[in-house]
């Protein structure tokens, strides 16, 4: 799974087992 998160106004793509974690962070925003 690939998730795009914003870090310091910079789009970052995270792929791997941590994708679910970052996806949860996106939902918190």
N, CA, C and O of each residue as an XYZ file, in Angstrom:
116
protein
N       0.850     -1.205      0.000
C       0.000      0.000      0.000
C       0.873      1.238      0.000
O       1.927      1.270      0.635
N       0.428      2.250     -0.713
C       1.193      3.496     -0.778
C       0.341      4.624     -0.235
O      -0.787      4.833     -0.683
N       0.878      5.348      0.726
C       0.137      6.440      1.350
C       0.917      7.727      1.192
O       2.139      7.741      1.343
N       0.220      8.806      0.888
C       0.875     10.098      0.743
C       0.565     10.955      1.956
O      -0.598     11.230      2.253
N       1.615     11.378      2.659
C       1.428     12.219      3.836
C       2.145     13.546      3.641
O       3.087     13.650      2.855
N       1.684     14.560      4.368
C       2.320     15.870      4.251
C       3.243     16.103      5.442
O       2.802     16.147      6.591
N       4.527     16.251      5.147
C       5.506     16.522      6.195
C       6.213     17.820      5.860
O       6.938     17.904      4.868
N       6.003     18.823      6.680
C       6.587     20.139      6.426
C       6.169     20.625      5.046
O       6.984     21.139      4.281
N       4.879     20.453      4.736
C       4.344     20.877      3.441
C       5.016     20.151      2.289
O       5.038     20.652      1.165
N       5.565     18.972      2.562
C       6.209     18.197      1.507
C       5.541     16.835      1.409
O       5.538     16.071      2.375
N       4.973     16.527      0.240
C       4.329     15.226      0.050
C       5.344     14.091      0.173
O       6.393     14.113     -0.471
N       5.029     13.117      0.989
C       5.931     11.980      1.170
C       5.153     10.697      0.945
O       4.066     10.507      1.492
N       5.723      9.820      0.133
C       5.052      8.543     -0.132
C       5.664      7.461      0.747
O       6.876      7.248      0.745
N       4.812      6.789      1.489
C       5.291      5.737      2.375
C       4.742      4.402      1.886
O       3.530      4.232      1.754
N       5.629      3.469      1.622
C       5.190      2.153      1.174
C       5.812      1.093      2.063
O       7.020      1.100      2.301
N       4.993      0.190      2.549
C       5.527     -0.860      3.406
C       4.573     -1.175      4.541
O       3.414     -0.758      4.520
N       5.058     -1.912      5.532
C       4.222     -2.337      6.657
C       3.742     -1.156      7.493
O       2.760     -1.273      8.227
N       4.428     -0.022      7.387
C       4.046      1.146      8.172
C       2.973      1.966      7.466
O       2.518      2.980      7.996
N       2.568      1.537      6.282
C       1.591      2.309      5.509
C       0.308      2.511      6.308
O      -0.274      3.596      6.292
N      -0.126      1.478      6.998
C      -1.370      1.582      7.770
C      -1.231      2.626      8.864
O      -2.186      3.337      9.177
N      -0.048      2.720      9.443
C       0.183      3.695     10.512
C       0.040      5.113      9.980
O      -0.615      5.954     10.595
N       0.657      5.370      8.833
C       0.595      6.707      8.255
C      -0.808      7.011      7.749
O      -1.248      8.160      7.767
N      -1.497      5.985      7.302
C      -2.872      6.180      6.854
C      -3.727      6.645      8.023
O      -4.599      7.500      7.865
N      -3.474      6.082      9.187
C      -4.206      6.483     10.390
C      -3.881      7.934     10.730
O      -4.759      8.686     11.152
N      -2.627      8.327     10.549
C      -2.236      9.713     10.826
C      -2.977     10.661      9.896
O      -3.421     11.732     10.310
N      -3.106     10.259      8.634
C      -3.823     11.094      7.672
C      -5.260     11.309      8.106
O      -5.795     12.408      7.958
N      -5.887     10.281      8.634
C      -7.281     10.383      9.060
C      -7.405     11.289     10.278
O      -8.453     11.893     10.501
N      -6.336     11.384     11.065
C      -6.373     12.235     12.257
C      -6.330     13.705     11.873
O      -6.845     14.553     12.602
N      -5.717     14.014     10.728
C      -5.607     15.416     10.307
C      -6.960     15.999      9.988
O      -7.056     17.169      9.618
